[in-house]
Amino acid sequence: MNIFQPYIEKSDKQDIRDRDERKSQRNHNTLILVIGLAFLGFLIVFLKDDKELLYKIIIAIISFVGGFGIGRTNLKKED
């Protein structure tokens, strides 16, 4: 038996956990995207007559997403 065998097995288990975590994160991101698009579609359908309010809401959403993306990018750079 190899003296490194226990370390290799632990490493393999960690790799499996990492892959599962990445898959879970992708599923979470996909769900958020679908919910966001459904909400945007809902707004467009029900606010089609009040275009000025619709534009303001869309601009607010885009600003929030942009600010969130910049903050998330800066956080990743610090790590």
Stockholm file with secondary structure:
# STOCKHOLM 1.0

chainA/1-79         MNIFQPYIEKSDKQDIRDRDERKSQRNHNTLILVIGLAFLGFLIVFLKDDKELLYKIIIAIISFVGGFGIGRTNLKKED
#=GR chainA/1-79 SS CCTTHHHHHHHHHHHHHHHHHHHHHHHHHHHHHHHHHHHHHHHHHHTSSCHHHHHHHHHHHHHHHHHHHHHHHHHHHHC
#=GC SS_cons        CCTTHHHHHHHHHHHHHHHHHHHHHHHHHHHHHHHHHHHHHHHHHHTSSCHHHHHHHHHHHHHHHHHHHHHHHHHHHHC
//
